[in-house]
Structures are given as structure tokens and as C-alpha cells.
Amino acid sequence: MTTRPARHRPAVLLLALAAAAGCTAVPAQAAGPRAVVATHSCHVPSYPGQGYFTSLRVSGTSCRVGTKVTLDYYKCRIRHGRAGTCHSRVDGYSCRERRNSIPTEIEARVTCTRGHATVIHTYQQNL
């Protein structure tokens, strides 16, 4: 019977312990195409018109960029009237909006994406 050199024993021992604990090693390529990116809640900016932003969350980017995208999206919407919608890219982000509106107010959630970066904000605007 041959024995392994002493320098290989710690690696073999670690693999045996990991297998006993139920751990499996996954190659980096098998982990999936996207890395997990944390979502951060940010301080909401002041609403430029009559209403307010109720939340701002970013993933894969900074709160500063999220704030800029949020305000620039507002400016794009307002160019199309008080109850307007934005159909163009905002700072390179593609945005979609889901709204609930009544004759006196709009309540909406906006999701803007650019690659792996995401900016999500909600707002209420008085009409």
C-alpha cells in the first residue's frame, strides 16, 4: 500500500470533511451566468412637482445613480404632460412603469434596467 506525500494530506482531509458535511464543490462555470447582486434601499430624493417619491432601491449600481435615473425619469414623463409617460431610454436605462391612477392622483412603480443594474422607484403624484 502506498501513502500520499504529507503535503497532499490536508487537501484530502478537507475534501473528506466537506463530503461528510454534505457540501459539494461546484465549478465556477456551473454556478450560473449571473452573480448575485445585493439590493440596496436608498434615501428618496425630493419630488420636483406635486407629489412624492415613496421608495428607491438599486441593484448593481449606486444610490447616486439611482437618484439621477429617478429624477431624469420624472423629467421625461413631465415633458409629455402632467400625467404623461416616458417611452424613451433614461440615462441608458430602459424603464417600464405600472400605474394605478384615479382622476386626482397617480400611484406608480417604475423599474429601470441597464445590463445587470436595476433601479426601482415608486411615486405618488397629485394631478
KEROKE-760030 format. One line per field, with one value per residue: residue in one letter; x, y, z of N, C-alpha, C, O in turn. Coordinates in steps of 0.001 Angstrom, whole numbers, always signed. Atoms other than C-alpha are relative to their C-alpha. Layout:
r	(a	...)
n.px	(X	...)
n.py	(Y	...)
n.pz	(Z	...)
ca.px	(X	...)
ca.py	(Y	...)
ca.pz	(Z	...)
c.px	(X	...)
c.py	(Y	...)
c.pz	(Z	...)
o.px	(X	...)
o.py	(Y	...)
o.pz	(Z	...)
***
This chain:
r	(m	t	t	r	p	a	r	h	r	p	a	v	l	l	l	a	l	a	a	a	a	g	c	t	a	v	p	a	q	a	a	g	p	r	a	v	v	a	t	h	s	c	h	v	p	s	y	p	g	q	g	y	f	t	s	l	r	v	s	g	t	s	c	r	v	g	t	k	v	t	l	d	y	y	k	c	r	i	r	h	g	r	a	g	t	c	h	s	r	v	d	g	y	s	c	r	e	r	r	n	s	i	p	t	e	i	e	a	r	v	t	c	t	r	g	h	a	t	v	i	h	t	y	q	q	n	l)
n.px	(+837	-790	+573	-155	-949	+592	+524	+1330	+942	+1004	+1010	+831	+769	+1041	+1006	+735	+863	+1055	+920	+725	+943	+1015	-366	-494	-740	+576	-916	+468	+820	+1289	+746	+1005	-557	+70	-358	+1051	-310	+859	+877	-158	+993	-660	+775	+755	-205	+1187	+785	-36	+1335	+975	+32	-1225	-544	+246	-1109	-1045	-906	-938	-736	-1037	-411	-32	+1169	-141	+499	+1433	+657	-52	+943	+1343	+344	+40	+1234	+1066	-75	+464	+1453	+646	-59	+1171	+1183	-18	+248	-697	-854	-1287	-185	-1372	-1002	-365	-1395	-419	+849	+1300	+922	+1410	+777	+1331	+703	+1392	+310	+1365	-22	-758	-1381	-657	-865	-688	-1280	-820	-1179	-932	-1114	-1098	-866	+301	+394	+1445	+475	+1453	+543	+1444	+369	+1383	+75	+1322	+344)
n.py	(-1170	-1225	-1130	-1291	-887	-790	-1288	+181	+472	-994	-174	+1195	-62	-1012	+539	+1037	-673	-678	+1029	+512	-1034	-160	-1093	+394	-1039	-308	-816	-1377	-75	+637	-785	-778	-1129	-1253	+0	-576	-1385	-460	-1141	-989	-1065	-1312	-1160	-491	-1428	-860	+31	-1353	-563	+224	+1419	+416	+1329	+778	+929	+85	+1132	+222	+1256	-48	-1383	-770	-823	-1260	+261	+235	-1296	-696	+670	-302	-1388	-141	+649	-969	-1060	+587	+128	-1314	-563	+480	-436	+301	+1434	+650	+1160	-70	+1152	+29	+403	-1027	+200	+1319	+1018	+274	-56	+344	-539	+541	-1033	-30	-1421	-489	-1346	-997	+383	+1157	+761	+846	+663	-70	+854	-371	+941	-234	+1141	+602	-1055	-237	-1087	+105	-1035	-182	-1406	-434	-1363	-609	-608)
n.pz	(+0	+70	-733	+677	-671	-1079	+475	+569	-1020	-413	+1037	-8	-1238	+173	+908	-717	-973	+747	+475	-1164	-426	+1033	+895	+1306	+695	+1293	+782	+202	+1204	-253	-968	+700	+726	-755	-1414	-828	-323	-1088	+218	-1059	-104	+9	-431	+1158	+251	-76	+1232	+570	+233	-1059	-303	-689	+228	-1212	-238	+1013	-222	+1104	+14	+1024	+224	-1240	-313	+736	+1349	-140	-175	+1288	+903	-499	+337	+1464	+447	-290	+1015	+1258	-95	-29	+1363	+723	-732	-1443	-203	+1112	-217	+688	+874	+494	-993	-973	-416	+464	-617	+590	-1135	+161	-1117	-305	-745	-433	-37	-124	+587	-749	-303	+617	-877	+973	-270	+1210	-10	+1062	+66	+931	-265	-1296	-940	-83	-867	-184	-869	-11	-244	+40	+536	-15	+1313)
ca.px	(+0	+1337	+805	+350	+3041	+2386	+1771	-1423	-3000	-4620	-6408	-7641	-8771	-10690	-12437	-13380	-14747	-16730	-18211	-19153	-20875	-22876	-21046	-20394	-17917	-19403	-17112	-17335	-18812	-21623	-22687	-24692	-24233	-25104	-23602	-25970	-26093	-27459	-30368	-29931	-32620	-31700	-32843	-35607	-34998	-37365	-40171	-39865	-43633	-46798	-46366	-43545	-41266	-42161	-39211	-35955	-33992	-30929	-29120	-25808	-25368	-25076	-27748	-26356	-27023	-30439	-31362	-30272	-32258	-35325	-35241	-34464	-37367	-39646	-38428	-39070	-42621	-43451	-42332	-45405	-47865	-48679	-49951	-47507	-45438	-41836	-41201	-37511	-34323	-33312	-29558	-29071	-31697	-34783	-37745	-41225	-43972	-47002	-49577	-52770	-54444	-57613	-58687	-56790	-53574	-51147	-49522	-46803	-43824	-41023	-38362	-35347	-32683	-29330	-27456	-27249	-28038	-31595	-33245	-36756	-38694	-42280	-44056	-47352	-48218	-51175	-52962)
ca.py	(+0	+3438	+6542	+10052	+12609	+14709	+17872	+16379	+15153	+18488	+18844	+15259	+15730	+18923	+17218	+14275	+16601	+18605	+15423	+14196	+17513	+17261	+20059	+19812	+21756	+23495	+24749	+28493	+27921	+25757	+28374	+30255	+33215	+35908	+36689	+37536	+41293	+42837	+45262	+48477	+50839	+54461	+57786	+59045	+62393	+65325	+65206	+68148	+68576	+67967	+64549	+62486	+59518	+56731	+54345	+53916	+50651	+49890	+46713	+46606	+50374	+53159	+55198	+58314	+56804	+55602	+59110	+60562	+57968	+58599	+62374	+62099	+59663	+62218	+64919	+62608	+61924	+65573	+66504	+64560	+66365	+66216	+62637	+61756	+58620	+58205	+55929	+56644	+55469	+57383	+57703	+54480	+52613	+51004	+51772	+50334	+51685	+50112	+52599	+52828	+56130	+57940	+61360	+63160	+61129	+58634	+55906	+54000	+51655	+52167	+49565	+50721	+48249	+48568	+45281	+43879	+47241	+47889	+50989	+50636	+53587	+54270	+57589	+59293	+62358	+64623	+65723)
ca.pz	(+0	-949	+1098	-173	+489	+3594	+1548	+0	+3235	+4292	+926	+1024	+4630	+3749	+828	+3037	+5732	+3151	+1689	+5146	+5879	+2653	+849	-2848	-4877	-7906	-10656	-11304	-14782	-13380	-10845	-13478	-15779	-13217	-9884	-7048	-6541	-3377	-3479	-1500	-271	-833	+547	-1730	-3440	-3101	-5643	-8060	-8554	-6587	-5033	-3601	-4199	-1780	-2276	-4153	-4435	-6543	-7506	-9343	-9168	-6609	-4855	-6548	-9985	-8796	-7703	-11061	-13028	-10834	-11338	-15068	-15495	-13822	-16249	-19220	-18014	-17437	-20970	-22113	-19819	-16110	-16410	-19183	-19577	-20669	-23653	-24238	-22523	-19417	-18823	-20812	-18756	-20252	-17983	-17587	-15376	-13722	-12538	-10607	-11209	-10305	-11599	-8823	-8456	-9953	-7909	-9793	-9639	-12170	-12952	-14965	-16140	-17847	-18126	-14598	-12969	-11780	-10325	-8875	-7555	-6572	-6541	-5953	-7985	-7375	-10562)
c.px	(+884	-714	+251	+1048	-752	-614	-1396	-1042	-1008	-1106	-943	-896	-1145	-1099	-839	-954	-1179	-1028	-835	-1053	-1096	+281	+454	+710	-624	+1003	-604	-917	-1393	-872	-1084	+613	+27	+458	-1157	+436	-999	-830	+135	-1162	+749	-950	-725	+257	-1301	-706	-59	-1372	-897	-152	+1252	+434	-183	+1087	+982	+921	+877	+672	+1015	+444	-67	-1306	+58	-535	-1505	-782	-44	-991	-1436	-439	-81	-1228	-1194	-25	-501	-1522	-697	+58	-1217	-1294	+62	-199	+699	+798	+1266	+197	+1409	+948	+336	+1397	+512	-820	-1301	-993	-1399	-727	-1327	-698	-1403	-327	-1501	+39	+864	+1442	+460	+847	+684	+1289	+750	+1229	+857	+1185	+1000	+1023	-423	-449	-1509	-276	-1516	-441	-1525	-287	-1503	+15	-1439	-247	-819)
c.py	(+1235	+1098	+1269	+808	+889	+1298	-119	-378	+1074	+179	-1185	+7	+1006	-500	-1063	+617	+693	-1007	-546	+993	+228	+1139	-572	+1178	+200	+844	+1377	+103	-573	+815	+836	+1229	+1293	-192	+631	+1392	+473	+1206	+930	+976	+1316	+1067	+538	+1488	+774	-31	+1408	+649	-189	-1502	-376	-1382	-765	-1025	+53	-1147	-175	-1353	+88	+1396	+734	+769	+1328	-154	-231	+1288	+769	-607	+334	+1406	+206	-692	+927	+1093	-495	-123	+1346	+689	-392	+338	-420	-1473	-813	-1233	+147	-1278	-85	-464	+1191	-323	-1389	-1143	-131	-124	-457	+408	-717	+1020	-392	+1483	+213	+1428	+1023	-386	-1217	-655	-1031	-600	-39	-874	+357	-963	+408	-1099	-659	+1029	+226	+1134	-126	+1130	+30	+1460	+159	+1434	+468	+667	+1249)
c.pz	(+0	+765	-779	+731	+1004	-507	-595	+1045	+427	-1044	-30	+1235	-121	-928	+690	+1016	-699	-500	+1150	+472	-1034	-951	-1335	-613	-1368	-759	-261	-1214	+246	+947	-654	-629	+774	+1424	+769	+421	+1041	-415	+1199	-23	+130	+540	-1237	-200	+179	-1352	-572	-177	+1187	+219	+761	-469	+1296	+284	-1158	+387	-1229	+170	-1126	-358	+1331	+217	-748	-1423	+44	+146	-1321	-990	+404	-396	-1506	-590	+237	-1082	-1359	-4	-151	-1370	-824	+746	+1459	+295	-1085	+407	-836	-810	-570	+1098	+890	+504	-388	+577	-783	+1151	-389	+1279	+125	+880	+400	+68	+157	-535	+736	+318	-786	+1078	-896	+545	-1329	+186	-1205	+42	-1066	+269	+1299	+1034	-64	+980	+59	+923	-100	+310	+47	-481	+40	-1343	+173)
o.px	(+1845	-1943	+1218	+1230	-1937	-1581	-2077	-2238	-2187	-2272	-2155	-2070	-2262	-2279	-2053	-2088	-2305	-2230	-2027	-2102	-2036	-593	+1058	+310	-845	+1446	-1825	-1875	-2352	-2054	-2021	+1718	+810	+183	-1894	+1533	-2205	-384	+109	-1566	+1749	-2167	-107	+323	-2383	-64	-407	-1460	-449	-826	+1900	-385	+95	+1250	+637	+1502	+425	+818	+655	+1173	-410	-2101	-981	-1269	-2231	-1852	-1067	-1701	-2275	-1545	-957	-1771	-2080	-1089	-1178	-2165	-1676	-807	-1535	-2302	+895	+390	+298	+1025	+1268	+121	+1668	+564	+313	+1596	+1303	-580	-1846	-819	-1853	-179	-1999	-187	-2080	+353	-2327	+1125	+1282	+2207	-342	+1566	+4	+1879	+216	+1936	+411	+1763	+655	+1815	-1584	-842	-2105	+313	-2185	+73	-2111	+477	-2259	+736	-2348	+636	-1193)
o.py	(+1321	+1124	+1369	+659	+1173	+1779	+900	-320	+745	+315	-1011	-354	+724	-277	-1118	+160	+647	-748	-807	+595	+982	+1508	-1643	+2326	-772	+1873	+1529	+876	-141	+510	+1247	+1632	+2182	-1216	+1447	+1577	+276	+2043	+488	+1432	+1410	+884	+738	+2242	+191	-3	+2342	+1876	-162	-2185	+483	-2189	-236	-1433	+439	-1143	+18	-1861	+375	+1576	+143	+945	+1866	+706	+254	+1436	+1370	+124	+595	+1597	+930	-232	+1036	+1428	+244	+172	+1475	+1506	+265	-347	-1239	-2001	-1936	-1495	+832	-2381	-908	-541	+2342	-1331	-1983	-2300	+863	-958	-237	+354	-979	+1404	-1185	+2247	-594	+1946	+2014	+453	-2008	+22	-1801	-113	-498	-763	+244	-1189	+985	-996	-1037	+660	+231	+1201	-111	+1280	-359	+2139	-690	+2277	-225	+1330	+1883)
o.pz	(+764	+837	-1535	+1940	+829	+84	-711	+759	+567	-672	-160	+1148	+314	-654	+494	+1159	-203	-446	+989	+979	-781	-1736	-1393	-420	-2090	-248	-292	-1184	-393	+1108	+31	-266	+438	+2050	+216	+948	+890	-1200	+2348	-1092	+841	+577	-2282	+771	+238	-2402	+151	-237	+2334	-553	+1360	-908	+2372	+1434	-2276	+1472	-2358	+1282	-2268	-1334	+2355	-706	-1132	-1909	-824	-444	-1650	-1681	-459	-901	-1980	-1595	-611	-1603	-2074	-1012	-887	-1688	-1815	+571	+1847	+1238	-1391	+1588	-1859	-269	-1448	+2265	+455	+1182	+344	+234	-1265	+2040	-1512	+2380	-872	+1932	-253	+752	-269	-794	+137	+794	-1283	+1813	-1573	+1509	-2338	+1188	-2346	+1105	-2097	+1206	+1455	+2140	-1141	+2059	-975	+2032	-1110	+995	-425	+53	-418	-1886	-814)
***
